[in-house]
């Protein structure tokens, strides 16, 4: 289960307590990476410049 649900069910008031018991496992890290990759493929692929400077890359705020 996700760490937030675990913290709630365990009655932890501070997430730092839960962190003691949560350790990522290789297979869950790989699954998360695959989900992120497939989600990224469903979105418009943007360039690094567009991500860093979205207003100027889209032509917004530029003077022609």
PDB file with SEQRES, HELIX, SHEET and CRYST1 records, atoms N, CA, C and O in Angstrom:
SEQRES   1 A   64  UNK UNK UNK UNK UNK UNK UNK UNK UNK UNK UNK UNK UNK          
SEQRES   2 A   64  UNK UNK UNK UNK UNK UNK UNK UNK UNK UNK UNK UNK UNK          
SEQRES   3 A   64  UNK UNK UNK UNK UNK UNK UNK UNK UNK UNK UNK UNK UNK          
SEQRES   4 A   64  UNK UNK UNK UNK UNK UNK UNK UNK UNK UNK UNK UNK UNK          
SEQRES   5 A   64  UNK UNK UNK UNK UNK UNK UNK UNK UNK UNK UNK UNK              
HELIX    1 AA1 UNK A    3  UNK A   10  1                                   8    
HELIX    2 AA2 UNK A   15  UNK A   19  1                                   5    
HELIX    3 AA3 UNK A   26  UNK A   42  1                                  17    
HELIX    4 AA4 UNK A   48  UNK A   52  1                                   5    
HELIX    5 AA5 UNK A   54  UNK A   57  1                                   4    
CRYST1    1.000    1.000    1.000  90.00  90.00  90.00 P 1           1          
ATOM      1  N   UNK A   1       0.830  -1.178   0.000  1.00  0.00           N  
ATOM      2  CA  UNK A   1       0.000   0.000   0.000  1.00  0.00           C  
ATOM      3  C   UNK A   1       0.869   1.234   0.000  1.00  0.00           C  
ATOM      4  O   UNK A   1       2.060   1.179   0.308  1.00  0.00           O  
ATOM      5  N   UNK A   2       0.256   2.346  -0.349  1.00  0.00           N  
ATOM      6  CA  UNK A   2       1.035   3.574  -0.392  1.00  0.00           C  
ATOM      7  C   UNK A   2       1.355   4.032   1.038  1.00  0.00           C  
ATOM      8  O   UNK A   2       0.616   3.714   1.970  1.00  0.00           O  
ATOM      9  N   UNK A   3       2.444   4.770   1.209  1.00  0.00           N  
ATOM     10  CA  UNK A   3       2.881   5.166   2.556  1.00  0.00           C  
ATOM     11  C   UNK A   3       1.882   6.050   3.290  1.00  0.00           C  
ATOM     12  O   UNK A   3       1.822   6.007   4.519  1.00  0.00           O  
ATOM     13  N   UNK A   4       1.100   6.848   2.577  1.00  0.00           N  
ATOM     14  CA  UNK A   4       0.126   7.728   3.234  1.00  0.00           C  
ATOM     15  C   UNK A   4      -0.987   6.909   3.881  1.00  0.00           C  
ATOM     16  O   UNK A   4      -1.432   7.220   4.986  1.00  0.00           O  
ATOM     17  N   UNK A   5      -1.435   5.864   3.191  1.00  0.00           N  
ATOM     18  CA  UNK A   5      -2.460   4.986   3.753  1.00  0.00           C  
ATOM     19  C   UNK A   5      -1.899   4.229   4.945  1.00  0.00           C  
ATOM     20  O   UNK A   5      -2.575   4.077   5.962  1.00  0.00           O  
ATOM     21  N   UNK A   6      -0.669   3.757   4.824  1.00  0.00           N  
ATOM     22  CA  UNK A   6      -0.026   3.060   5.933  1.00  0.00           C  
ATOM     23  C   UNK A   6       0.067   3.958   7.162  1.00  0.00           C  
ATOM     24  O   UNK A   6      -0.222   3.522   8.276  1.00  0.00           O  
ATOM     25  N   UNK A   7       0.466   5.201   6.960  1.00  0.00           N  
ATOM     26  CA  UNK A   7       0.582   6.140   8.083  1.00  0.00           C  
ATOM     27  C   UNK A   7      -0.762   6.341   8.757  1.00  0.00           C  
ATOM     28  O   UNK A   7      -0.851   6.375   9.984  1.00  0.00           O  
ATOM     29  N   UNK A   8      -1.800   6.474   7.957  1.00  0.00           N  
ATOM     30  CA  UNK A   8      -3.138   6.665   8.513  1.00  0.00           C  
ATOM     31  C   UNK A   8      -3.583   5.437   9.312  1.00  0.00           C  
ATOM     32  O   UNK A   8      -4.043   5.558  10.447  1.00  0.00           O  
ATOM     33  N   UNK A   9      -3.441   4.265   8.711  1.00  0.00           N  
ATOM     34  CA  UNK A   9      -3.878   3.039   9.377  1.00  0.00           C  
ATOM     35  C   UNK A   9      -3.068   2.740  10.637  1.00  0.00           C  
ATOM     36  O   UNK A   9      -3.596   2.192  11.604  1.00  0.00           O  
ATOM     37  N   UNK A  10      -1.782   3.102  10.623  1.00  0.00           N  
ATOM     38  CA  UNK A  10      -0.932   2.855  11.784  1.00  0.00           C  
ATOM     39  C   UNK A  10      -1.122   3.914  12.869  1.00  0.00           C  
ATOM     40  O   UNK A  10      -0.634   3.754  13.987  1.00  0.00           O  
ATOM     41  N   UNK A  11      -1.829   4.988  12.540  1.00  0.00           N  
ATOM     42  CA  UNK A  11      -2.063   6.032  13.529  1.00  0.00           C  
ATOM     43  C   UNK A  11      -0.877   6.957  13.735  1.00  0.00           C  
ATOM     44  O   UNK A  11      -0.766   7.615  14.769  1.00  0.00           O  
ATOM     45  N   UNK A  12       0.005   7.006  12.754  1.00  0.00           N  
ATOM     46  CA  UNK A  12       1.171   7.880  12.867  1.00  0.00           C  
ATOM     47  C   UNK A  12       0.752   9.325  12.631  1.00  0.00           C  
ATOM     48  O   UNK A  12       0.053   9.624  11.663  1.00  0.00           O  
ATOM     49  N   UNK A  13       1.173  10.206  13.502  1.00  0.00           N  
ATOM     50  CA  UNK A  13       0.872  11.630  13.345  1.00  0.00           C  
ATOM     51  C   UNK A  13       1.908  12.330  12.483  1.00  0.00           C  
ATOM     52  O   UNK A  13       1.657  13.417  11.962  1.00  0.00           O  
ATOM     53  N   UNK A  14       3.058  11.715  12.334  1.00  0.00           N  
ATOM     54  CA  UNK A  14       4.167  12.315  11.601  1.00  0.00           C  
ATOM     55  C   UNK A  14       4.654  11.317  10.557  1.00  0.00           C  
ATOM     56  O   UNK A  14       4.898  10.152  10.872  1.00  0.00           O  
ATOM     57  N   UNK A  15       4.794  11.772   9.315  1.00  0.00           N  
ATOM     58  CA  UNK A  15       5.240  10.884   8.243  1.00  0.00           C  
ATOM     59  C   UNK A  15       6.659  10.372   8.491  1.00  0.00           C  
ATOM     60  O   UNK A  15       7.027   9.322   7.964  1.00  0.00           O  
ATOM     61  N   UNK A  16       7.450  11.079   9.270  1.00  0.00           N  
ATOM     62  CA  UNK A  16       8.808  10.612   9.571  1.00  0.00           C  
ATOM     63  C   UNK A  16       8.793   9.281  10.316  1.00  0.00           C  
ATOM     64  O   UNK A  16       9.717   8.479  10.174  1.00  0.00           O  
ATOM     65  N   UNK A  17       7.768   9.047  11.095  1.00  0.00           N  
ATOM     66  CA  UNK A  17       7.652   7.752  11.780  1.00  0.00           C  
ATOM     67  C   UNK A  17       7.410   6.654  10.747  1.00  0.00           C  
ATOM     68  O   UNK A  17       8.029   5.591  10.804  1.00  0.00           O  
ATOM     69  N   UNK A  18       6.516   6.914   9.816  1.00  0.00           N  
ATOM     70  CA  UNK A  18       6.207   5.928   8.783  1.00  0.00           C  
ATOM     71  C   UNK A  18       7.420   5.647   7.911  1.00  0.00           C  
ATOM     72  O   UNK A  18       7.621   4.513   7.475  1.00  0.00           O  
ATOM     73  N   UNK A  19       8.230   6.669   7.653  1.00  0.00           N  
ATOM     74  CA  UNK A  19       9.420   6.497   6.816  1.00  0.00           C  
ATOM     75  C   UNK A  19      10.350   5.415   7.346  1.00  0.00           C  
ATOM     76  O   UNK A  19      11.081   4.789   6.579  1.00  0.00           O  
ATOM     77  N   UNK A  20      10.324   5.200   8.630  1.00  0.00           N  
ATOM     78  CA  UNK A  20      11.177   4.152   9.214  1.00  0.00           C  
ATOM     79  C   UNK A  20      10.815   2.765   8.703  1.00  0.00           C  
ATOM     80  O   UNK A  20      11.653   1.864   8.651  1.00  0.00           O  
ATOM     81  N   UNK A  21       9.552   2.613   8.327  1.00  0.00           N  
ATOM     82  CA  UNK A  21       9.044   1.293   7.952  1.00  0.00           C  
ATOM     83  C   UNK A  21       8.854   1.117   6.453  1.00  0.00           C  
ATOM     84  O   UNK A  21       8.580   0.010   5.990  1.00  0.00           O  
ATOM     85  N   UNK A  22       8.994   2.184   5.697  1.00  0.00           N  
ATOM     86  CA  UNK A  22       8.769   2.124   4.259  1.00  0.00           C  
ATOM     87  C   UNK A  22      10.111   2.084   3.543  1.00  0.00           C  
ATOM     88  O   UNK A  22      10.942   2.979   3.700  1.00  0.00           O  
ATOM     89  N   UNK A  23      10.307   1.042   2.761  1.00  0.00           N  
ATOM     90  CA  UNK A  23      11.544   0.883   2.005  1.00  0.00           C  
ATOM     91  C   UNK A  23      11.176   0.491   0.582  1.00  0.00           C  
ATOM     92  O   UNK A  23      10.535  -0.539   0.372  1.00  0.00           O  
ATOM     93  N   UNK A  24      11.572   1.301  -0.404  1.00  0.00           N  
ATOM     94  CA  UNK A  24      11.232   0.965  -1.785  1.00  0.00           C  
ATOM     95  C   UNK A  24      11.870  -0.357  -2.197  1.00  0.00           C  
ATOM     96  O   UNK A  24      13.004  -0.662  -1.826  1.00  0.00           O  
ATOM     97  N   UNK A  25      11.126  -1.123  -2.962  1.00  0.00           N  
ATOM     98  CA  UNK A  25      11.636  -2.385  -3.482  1.00  0.00           C  
ATOM     99  C   UNK A  25      11.859  -2.223  -4.977  1.00  0.00           C  
ATOM    100  O   UNK A  25      11.155  -1.461  -5.639  1.00  0.00           O  
ATOM    101  N   UNK A  26      12.833  -2.936  -5.500  1.00  0.00           N  
ATOM    102  CA  UNK A  26      13.216  -2.773  -6.897  1.00  0.00           C  
ATOM    103  C   UNK A  26      12.033  -2.955  -7.838  1.00  0.00           C  
ATOM    104  O   UNK A  26      11.870  -2.176  -8.777  1.00  0.00           O  
ATOM    105  N   UNK A  27      11.208  -3.970  -7.605  1.00  0.00           N  
ATOM    106  CA  UNK A  27      10.103  -4.216  -8.540  1.00  0.00           C  
ATOM    107  C   UNK A  27       9.069  -3.097  -8.497  1.00  0.00           C  
ATOM    108  O   UNK A  27       8.476  -2.784  -9.529  1.00  0.00           O  
ATOM    109  N   UNK A  28       8.835  -2.485  -7.340  1.00  0.00           N  
ATOM    110  CA  UNK A  28       7.865  -1.390  -7.283  1.00  0.00           C  
ATOM    111  C   UNK A  28       8.424  -0.121  -7.922  1.00  0.00           C  
ATOM    112  O   UNK A  28       7.674   0.666  -8.498  1.00  0.00           O  
ATOM    113  N   UNK A  29       9.732   0.079  -7.823  1.00  0.00           N  
ATOM    114  CA  UNK A  29      10.367   1.223  -8.478  1.00  0.00           C  
ATOM    115  C   UNK A  29      10.256   1.061  -9.993  1.00  0.00           C  
ATOM    116  O   UNK A  29       9.928   2.013 -10.701  1.00  0.00           O  
ATOM    117  N   UNK A  30      10.528  -0.141 -10.483  1.00  0.00           N  
ATOM    118  CA  UNK A  30      10.442  -0.389 -11.932  1.00  0.00           C  
ATOM    119  C   UNK A  30       9.008  -0.210 -12.432  1.00  0.00           C  
ATOM    120  O   UNK A  30       8.800   0.368 -13.499  1.00  0.00           O  
ATOM    121  N   UNK A  31       8.019  -0.694 -11.682  1.00  0.00           N  
ATOM    122  CA  UNK A  31       6.626  -0.534 -12.073  1.00  0.00           C  
ATOM    123  C   UNK A  31       6.238   0.938 -12.132  1.00  0.00           C  
ATOM    124  O   UNK A  31       5.533   1.362 -13.048  1.00  0.00           O  
ATOM    125  N   UNK A  32       6.696   1.712 -11.164  1.00  0.00           N  
ATOM    126  CA  UNK A  32       6.395   3.150 -11.148  1.00  0.00           C  
ATOM    127  C   UNK A  32       7.028   3.847 -12.348  1.00  0.00           C  
ATOM    128  O   UNK A  32       6.417   4.726 -12.954  1.00  0.00           O  
ATOM    129  N   UNK A  33       8.248   3.454 -12.686  1.00  0.00           N  
ATOM    130  CA  UNK A  33       8.924   4.056 -13.838  1.00  0.00           C  
ATOM    131  C   UNK A  33       8.191   3.722 -15.137  1.00  0.00           C  
ATOM    132  O   UNK A  33       8.058   4.578 -16.012  1.00  0.00           O  
ATOM    133  N   UNK A  34       7.719   2.493 -15.264  1.00  0.00           N  
ATOM    134  CA  UNK A  34       6.978   2.099 -16.457  1.00  0.00           C  
ATOM    135  C   UNK A  34       5.662   2.858 -16.567  1.00  0.00           C  
ATOM    136  O   UNK A  34       5.279   3.271 -17.662  1.00  0.00           O  
ATOM    137  N   UNK A  35       4.969   3.046 -15.454  1.00  0.00           N  
ATOM    138  CA  UNK A  35       3.724   3.828 -15.460  1.00  0.00           C  
ATOM    139  C   UNK A  35       3.999   5.256 -15.886  1.00  0.00           C  
ATOM    140  O   UNK A  35       3.239   5.833 -16.663  1.00  0.00           O  
ATOM    141  N   UNK A  36       5.077   5.826 -15.384  1.00  0.00           N  
ATOM    142  CA  UNK A  36       5.436   7.210 -15.740  1.00  0.00           C  
ATOM    143  C   UNK A  36       5.765   7.304 -17.226  1.00  0.00           C  
ATOM    144  O   UNK A  36       5.352   8.252 -17.893  1.00  0.00           O  
ATOM    145  N   UNK A  37       6.502   6.331 -17.746  1.00  0.00           N  
ATOM    146  CA  UNK A  37       6.851   6.340 -19.172  1.00  0.00           C  
ATOM    147  C   UNK A  37       5.614   6.224 -20.051  1.00  0.00           C  
ATOM    148  O   UNK A  37       5.493   6.933 -21.051  1.00  0.00           O  
ATOM    149  N   UNK A  38       4.695   5.336 -19.686  1.00  0.00           N  
ATOM    150  CA  UNK A  38       3.498   5.170 -20.516  1.00  0.00           C  
ATOM    151  C   UNK A  38       2.610   6.404 -20.427  1.00  0.00           C  
ATOM    152  O   UNK A  38       1.983   6.778 -21.418  1.00  0.00           O  
ATOM    153  N   UNK A  39       2.543   7.040 -19.269  1.00  0.00           N  
ATOM    154  CA  UNK A  39       1.763   8.273 -19.137  1.00  0.00           C  
ATOM    155  C   UNK A  39       2.399   9.383 -19.959  1.00  0.00           C  
ATOM    156  O   UNK A  39       1.690  10.182 -20.570  1.00  0.00           O  
ATOM    157  N   UNK A  40       3.708   9.444 -19.983  1.00  0.00           N  
ATOM    158  CA  UNK A  40       4.413  10.467 -20.742  1.00  0.00           C  
ATOM    159  C   UNK A  40       4.141  10.293 -22.233  1.00  0.00           C  
ATOM    160  O   UNK A  40       4.023  11.277 -22.963  1.00  0.00           O  
ATOM    161  N   UNK A  41       4.043   9.074 -22.676  1.00  0.00           N  
ATOM    162  CA  UNK A  41       3.776   8.811 -24.081  1.00  0.00           C  
ATOM    163  C   UNK A  41       2.393   9.252 -24.517  1.00  0.00           C  
ATOM    164  O   UNK A  41       2.173   9.483 -25.706  1.00  0.00           O  
ATOM    165  N   UNK A  42       1.456   9.375 -23.590  1.00  0.00           N  
ATOM    166  CA  UNK A  42       0.105   9.826 -23.909  1.00  0.00           C  
ATOM    167  C   UNK A  42      -0.007  11.337 -23.967  1.00  0.00           C  
ATOM    168  O   UNK A  42      -1.018  11.865 -24.430  1.00  0.00           O  
ATOM    169  N   UNK A  43       1.010  12.035 -23.509  1.00  0.00           N  
ATOM    170  CA  UNK A  43       1.006  13.498 -23.516  1.00  0.00           C  
ATOM    171  C   UNK A  43       1.848  14.003 -24.669  1.00  0.00           C  
ATOM    172  O   UNK A  43       2.695  13.286 -25.203  1.00  0.00           O  
ATOM    173  N   UNK A  44       1.603  15.240 -25.043  1.00  0.00           N  
ATOM    174  CA  UNK A  44       2.407  15.886 -26.085  1.00  0.00           C  
ATOM    175  C   UNK A  44       3.867  15.877 -25.649  1.00  0.00           C  
ATOM    176  O   UNK A  44       4.192  16.277 -24.531  1.00  0.00           O  
ATOM    177  N   UNK A  45       4.723  15.429 -26.518  1.00  0.00           N  
ATOM    178  CA  UNK A  45       6.147  15.446 -26.223  1.00  0.00           C  
ATOM    179  C   UNK A  45       6.648  16.874 -26.388  1.00  0.00           C  
ATOM    180  O   UNK A  45       6.565  17.434 -27.481  1.00  0.00           O  
ATOM    181  N   UNK A  46       7.159  17.461 -25.334  1.00  0.00           N  
ATOM    182  CA  UNK A  46       7.671  18.822 -25.406  1.00  0.00           C  
ATOM    183  C   UNK A  46       9.192  18.793 -25.354  1.00  0.00           C  
ATOM    184  O   UNK A  46       9.806  17.838 -24.877  1.00  0.00           O  
ATOM    185  N   UNK A  47       9.766  19.856 -25.855  1.00  0.00           N  
ATOM    186  CA  UNK A  47      11.212  19.961 -25.809  1.00  0.00           C  
ATOM    187  C   UNK A  47      11.633  20.486 -24.446  1.00  0.00           C  
ATOM    188  O   UNK A  47      10.806  20.995 -23.689  1.00  0.00           O  
ATOM    189  N   UNK A  48      12.898  20.364 -24.138  1.00  0.00           N  
ATOM    190  CA  UNK A  48      13.411  20.887 -22.876  1.00  0.00           C  
ATOM    191  C   UNK A  48      13.169  22.385 -22.802  1.00  0.00           C  
ATOM    192  O   UNK A  48      12.811  22.899 -21.742  1.00  0.00           O  
ATOM    193  N   UNK A  49      13.356  23.087 -23.901  1.00  0.00           N  
ATOM    194  CA  UNK A  49      13.150  24.531 -23.932  1.00  0.00           C  
ATOM    195  C   UNK A  49      11.700  24.880 -23.608  1.00  0.00           C  
ATOM    196  O   UNK A  49      11.447  25.833 -22.871  1.00  0.00           O  
ATOM    197  N   UNK A  50      10.746  24.122 -24.150  1.00  0.00           N  
ATOM    198  CA  UNK A  50       9.331  24.382 -23.870  1.00  0.00           C  
ATOM    199  C   UNK A  50       9.006  24.164 -22.401  1.00  0.00           C  
ATOM    200  O   UNK A  50       8.197  24.894 -21.828  1.00  0.00           O  
ATOM    201  N   UNK A  51       9.631  23.164 -21.788  1.00  0.00           N  
ATOM    202  CA  UNK A  51       9.362  22.898 -20.375  1.00  0.00           C  
ATOM    203  C   UNK A  51       9.976  23.967 -19.487  1.00  0.00           C  
ATOM    204  O   UNK A  51       9.398  24.323 -18.460  1.00  0.00           O  
ATOM    205  N   UNK A  52      11.143  24.485 -19.870  1.00  0.00           N  
ATOM    206  CA  UNK A  52      11.809  25.495 -19.057  1.00  0.00           C  
ATOM    207  C   UNK A  52      11.226  26.883 -19.261  1.00  0.00           C  
ATOM    208  O   UNK A  52      11.201  27.689 -18.331  1.00  0.00           O  
ATOM    209  N   UNK A  53      10.756  27.168 -20.472  1.00  0.00           N  
ATOM    210  CA  UNK A  53      10.252  28.502 -20.803  1.00  0.00           C  
ATOM    211  C   UNK A  53       8.939  28.375 -21.571  1.00  0.00           C  
ATOM    212  O   UNK A  53       8.898  28.698 -22.758  1.00  0.00           O  
ATOM    213  N   UNK A  54       7.867  27.913 -20.930  1.00  0.00           N  
ATOM    214  CA  UNK A  54       6.626  27.642 -21.651  1.00  0.00           C  
ATOM    215  C   UNK A  54       6.008  28.875 -22.309  1.00  0.00           C  
ATOM    216  O   UNK A  54       5.455  28.766 -23.403  1.00  0.00           O  
ATOM    217  N   UNK A  55       6.087  30.031 -21.679  1.00  0.00           N  
ATOM    218  CA  UNK A  55       5.454  31.221 -22.243  1.00  0.00           C  
ATOM    219  C   UNK A  55       6.131  31.663 -23.540  1.00  0.00           C  
ATOM    220  O   UNK A  55       5.452  31.968 -24.521  1.00  0.00           O  
ATOM    221  N   UNK A  56       7.446  31.697 -23.550  1.00  0.00           N  
ATOM    222  CA  UNK A  56       8.156  32.150 -24.747  1.00  0.00           C  
ATOM    223  C   UNK A  56       8.156  31.096 -25.828  1.00  0.00           C  
ATOM    224  O   UNK A  56       8.169  31.442 -27.009  1.00  0.00           O  
ATOM    225  N   UNK A  57       8.143  29.824 -25.476  1.00  0.00           N  
ATOM    226  CA  UNK A  57       8.141  28.764 -26.473  1.00  0.00           C  
ATOM    227  C   UNK A  57       6.821  28.715 -27.220  1.00  0.00           C  
ATOM    228  O   UNK A  57       6.784  28.362 -28.399  1.00  0.00           O  
ATOM    229  N   UNK A  58       5.732  29.069 -26.536  1.00  0.00           N  
ATOM    230  CA  UNK A  58       4.412  29.025 -27.155  1.00  0.00           C  
ATOM    231  C   UNK A  58       4.116  30.304 -27.923  1.00  0.00           C  
ATOM    232  O   UNK A  58       3.062  30.422 -28.548  1.00  0.00           O  
ATOM    233  N   UNK A  59       5.032  31.259 -27.886  1.00  0.00           N  
ATOM    234  CA  UNK A  59       4.815  32.507 -28.569  1.00  0.00           C  
ATOM    235  C   UNK A  59       4.063  33.519 -27.717  1.00  0.00           C  
ATOM    236  O   UNK A  59       3.768  34.618 -28.185  1.00  0.00           O  
ATOM    237  N   UNK A  60       3.752  33.169 -26.487  1.00  0.00           N  
ATOM    238  CA  UNK A  60       3.040  34.059 -25.589  1.00  0.00           C  
ATOM    239  C   UNK A  60       4.029  35.035 -24.986  1.00  0.00           C  
ATOM    240  O   UNK A  60       5.092  34.641 -24.505  1.00  0.00           O  
ATOM    241  N   UNK A  61       3.678  36.298 -25.014  1.00  0.00           N  
ATOM    242  CA  UNK A  61       4.533  37.296 -24.402  1.00  0.00           C  
ATOM    243  C   UNK A  61       5.661  37.751 -25.294  1.00  0.00           C  
ATOM    244  O   UNK A  61       6.545  38.482 -24.846  1.00  0.00           O  
ATOM    245  N   UNK A  62       5.653  37.337 -26.542  1.00  0.00           N  
ATOM    246  CA  UNK A  62       6.703  37.778 -27.443  1.00  0.00           C  
ATOM    247  C   UNK A  62       6.174  38.892 -28.316  1.00  0.00           C  
ATOM    248  O   UNK A  62       4.977  38.950 -28.597  1.00  0.00           O  
ATOM    249  N   UNK A  63       7.035  39.758 -28.739  1.00  0.00           N  
ATOM    250  CA  UNK A  63       6.661  40.874 -29.619  1.00  0.00           C  
ATOM    251  C   UNK A  63       7.140  40.539 -31.009  1.00  0.00           C  
ATOM    252  O   UNK A  63       8.313  40.232 -31.220  1.00  0.00           O  
ATOM    253  N   UNK A  64       6.212  40.601 -31.971  1.00  0.00           N  
ATOM    254  CA  UNK A  64       6.565  40.295 -33.366  1.00  0.00           C  
ATOM    255  C   UNK A  64       6.836  41.545 -34.130  1.00  0.00           C  
ATOM    256  O   UNK A  64       7.148  41.486 -35.319  1.00  0.00           O  
TER     257      UNK A  64                                                      
END                                                                             
